[in-house]
Structure formats: C-alpha cells, structure tokens
Amino acid sequence: MSMIELINICKTFGDGEVLRGVDLQVNKGDIVVILGPSGSGKTTLLRCMDFLERADQGVMIFDEERTELATASKHTIAALRKKIGFVFQNYNLFANKTALGNVMEGLTVARRMHKKEAEQIAKAALDRVGLSDRYDYYPSQLSGGQQQRVGIARAIAMNPEVILFDEPTSALDPELVSEVLDVMKKLAQDGVTMVVVTHEMGFARQVANKAIFMDQGVVVEQGTPAQLFDAPREERTRQFIRKILKEEAEDNKAIDTAAEDRTTEG
C-alpha cells in the first residue's frame, strides 16, 4: 500500500497545460527524485501536493485518505499540510528572525505550541542539520548553504511524514551544494520519506530508490536511478541525461580550476 498516491493531476496556467495527467506513488521511506528540463511541471507538481497551488483536477490518496485536490476544504488542506514538509528553492526565511526564530515560527503559530517546547524542538532540528552554533544568527549573516539548512530544519521540526524539496541546491554556489546534500543524505539514512526535484545526478544515483523523468507536463519514464541513468528506454530521457551529465562535468571542472587558482594565489 502506497503512503501517497497521486492520480491524474492536471494544472493549467492561462493557456498552458503545465501538468497533464500525472500519476505518482510514494511509499514510506522512499527517496523519490524528479528530474526534467525547466518548465516540465516538476515544481508545480510539488506545489500542488502541498496546496501551494490548487490543482485543476486529480486525486491524492495519503495514508489511505482520498482527497480531490480541486475541491479540498480548508480543514482538509490544513490536516494534510501537517503531514507534509516543504523546502523551498530560495529558502523563504524571515529576514527579521534568527535561525532559531525561523524554525520556531511554524511550531508556535501553526501548531500553537508553547514557546519553551517549540524552542527545544527547534534547537534539536538545527543541531540535526549542523547549525548548533548558529541559533542566534539572522539570514543575512548566514551563507546560502546555511540558510537552506535552516529551511530544512524548519521542515523537519514539524515532524512531517514526507518532505518535499524543490531544487534545494539550485540557488547555491557550487561549493556550498555538498553541505546541503550531506544533510539530505543523513535524513535519508534516518528513514525520512522525501520527494526531491533536483538536477544533482550524484545525489539521485547514491541516495534515491526511485527516479522519475518529466517533460512537458507528463511522466515520460520512471524506474530505479540505475535504470534511468544507465539504460533509459525513451530517447527524450537519453537526451536529457546526456545534457545534464555534460553540464555537471563542466561545473566540476570550473570548481577544480577555481580551487587550483586559490592554491596558486596562496
């Protein structure tokens, strides 16, 4: 039995069909990566799962409870959101709150938790992402990687059943990517269920147990990461994998060159 099942999810913006009947199954403990070119509908799918966007059509079955996404009530949405964590591409932190304050916010406001208890949970979440020395730092005092780790701490503090990650490393400088991916790998080892929109092929290969390739609002192909990367069935998938691997190799070369230049200058 799937923990989450999405059936025939459709979403249109103006004249553009962004999602055209997407189906997806997520089991407890799954690490699902969703790959695809810009504009393929990946982020919109995640946002529909958390009701940040309202799907025009489709069903989500979560823990055997069936919800029509287009007509779900505010009460149903609030109940589902308690089970779902969301990590944004651009952090979405409050600039006027410290790292601790950002993580506490959802606990005290959405969960109406007592401040003392919220603080304990928030500190434990920040400790878990390696920021035990940054409780009192504001976002402007943190690197991009540290800000994203606060975003992850904010999600895990709510103790969700699944965490959705929307390209969590795409806004980061290349040398900061690994610190965020390392946190995500630890969460995976802890059995946290995750659905991750990403271009990070190494993470997808090493950590995910299911990979999905989307293009033009549909699921083109899915399988294990090994199947998708090493023996894709569809030509469109092959084209995408080749392009991404080439870009990744160029990024790695640029990082190595920058490191050599710093060594030479030193």
N, C-alpha and C positions, 0 to 999 in steps of 0.2 A: 504494500500500500504506500503510495506517494505521500510525502508530507505536504507538498504543494503541487498542484496540477493546474496549469493554465490551458484553457480550451478556446480556440478560435478568437484570439484577442485582435481587435481591429481598432485603429485610431486614424482619424483624418485631421489634418490642419489645412483649412482652406480647401484648395483643390487637390492637395497632395495626400495620397494614401501612405501613411508612414508605417503602419502595421497592417498586414493583410492576412489575417487568419493565423496567428502564431500559436503553436502548441508547445508546451514545455512541462517537463516533470522534474521535480527536485525531491530527492529522498533525504531523510535525516542523515547528517554527516557528509553530504555531498559537497564537493567543491566544483561548482559549475563555472566555466569560463565562457563568455560570449564574445566572439570575435566578429569583425566585419568592418568594411570601409565606413568613412564618415557619411552620415545620412542613411544608414542601413536600418535604423529603428532600434538599435541596441539600448540607448539611454531611455528612449520613450517607453520601451518595454518595462524597464526597471521602475520608471516613474509611475507607470500605470499599476504596477504591483503594490506600490505604497500610496496610491491615490494622490500623488503629487500632480498627476494628470488623470483626467477621467476618461477611461476607455469608452469608445462608442458602442462596443459590443464585446461579448466574451464572458467567460466564467472563470473564477478562481476557486479551487477547492483547497482549503487549508485545514489540516487536521480533520479531514472528512466533513468540514462545514462548507457548504456551497454558497458562493456569493456571485450574483450578477453584477459585474463591475459598473455597468452603465447606470444602474438604479440603486446601488447600495446606499443605505441610510447613513446619516452622520454617526449614529450609535454603532453601526456595524463597522464603519471605517475606523472609528476610534478604537474598537476592540481589536481589529486586525493590526492596526499600527503598533499596538503594544507588543505584538509578536515579531515585528519587522524593524530591524535597524537599517539606517541608510548612511553611507559615507559618500560625501559629495566630491566632485572633481576639484572644486575651488574652495574646499574647507568649510565655507559658510559659518565661520566663527563670529561671535560678537566681539567687535574691536574694543569695547569698553569693559570687557570682563577678562579676568585672568584665565589661565588654562583650567584651574580648579573651578572657577565660576562658570565657565562654558560647559564643563561636564556636569556640574550640579544642576544647571538650569532645567533640563528635562525632568530630572528627578523631583525637584521642588515644585515646578509649575505643572507639568503634565501628570505626574504621579502624586502630586500633593504630599510629598514625603517631608518629614521633619528635617530641618536643616542639618542637625547633628548627624543623623543617619545618612543623609544624602552626601555629606562631606566624607564620611568613612568610605562609602561605595565609590565616590568619585576619585578619591586618593588611591584606592585599590586598582581602579581602572587605569589611572595614569601610571601607576607602578608597573602594571602589566605591559604597557607599551614603552617602558623605559624612560619615563619622564618624572621620576620621583624627585628630581632636583629642579623641576620647572613649574611647580604648583602655582607660584605667585607671579609668573611671567605673563605679560599680555601678548596677543598675537603678533604685534609689531616687533616684539623682542625675540621672536622665535623664527627659526628657518622654515622654509616651506615644508620640509620633511617633518619637522617637529609639529607644525600646525596640523598637518594631515594626521599625525599620530594622536593629537588631541581630538581630532574628528573621529578617529577610530575608538578612542577611549570613551567618547560621548556615546557612541553607538553601543559598545559592549556594557557600559554602566547600566543601560536599561534592561539588560538580560534578555535580549530578544531570542526567538527561536531560529531566525535566519537573519544574516546581514547582507544587504545589497551594496555593492561597491561600484560606483560609476567612474570608471577610468581614474582610479585613485592616485596614479603616479603621473598622469599626463601633464599636469601643471608644474611639475618639479624639474629642477635642473638635473641632468643625467646622473651626477654623482650623489644626489640625495635619494634616488629611486630605491636603492638597495635597503636603506633603513626602514622604509615603509613596507617593502616586500618581505623583509625579515619578520616584522611584526605579524603580517598576514600569514606567513608560514607557521609561526608559533600558534596562531589561532586555529589553523587547520589541524595541527598536531593535537590540539586540545579538543578536537571534535566539533568545532563551531561550523554550522552549515552556512555556506557562502555562495552567492551568485555574483560573479565578478565580470564586469565589462572592462576589457583590457587589451592592449597591444603587446603586453610583456610575454613573449613566447617562452622564455626560460621558466617563468613562474607557471605558465599554463602546463608546460611539459612536466615539471617537477612535482607540482602540488595538486593540480586538478585531477579529478577522476572522470570528468565529463566535459567535452568541448563542443561548442555549437558555433556554426558559421552562419551569419545572417547577411543578407543583401537585399536591398530594395523591399524591405518590409516583410520578408519571409525567411523561414529557416531553410537554408539551402542544403545543409548537411550537418549531421551530428554523430558523435561516437566518442571513443576514448581519445585523449590527446595524441597518442601514438598513431591511431588510425587517421586522424585528421591531418597531422603534420607529415607523416611518412607515406601514407597511401590514400590520399583523398580521392574520392570517387568522381567528384564533379570538377570540370575544367575551371569553373569560376572560383572554386576553393583553391585549386592549384595556383592560379594566377595571384590570388591574394596572399597566400603563404609565401610564394617566391618574393613578392614585393616587400612584405614585412620583414622577412629574413635579411633581405638586402639592406633595408633601412637600419635594421638592428646592427648589422655588421659595420655600417658606416658610422653609426653613433658610437660604437665601441672603439673604433679606430680614432675618432675625434677625442674621446676621453683619454685614450692611451697617449695621444700626441700632446694633449694639454698637460698630462702628468709628467711627461718627459720634459716639456718646456719649463715646468715649475722646478724640476730637479736640476736642470741646466742653470736656471737663474739662481738657484740656491747655492 
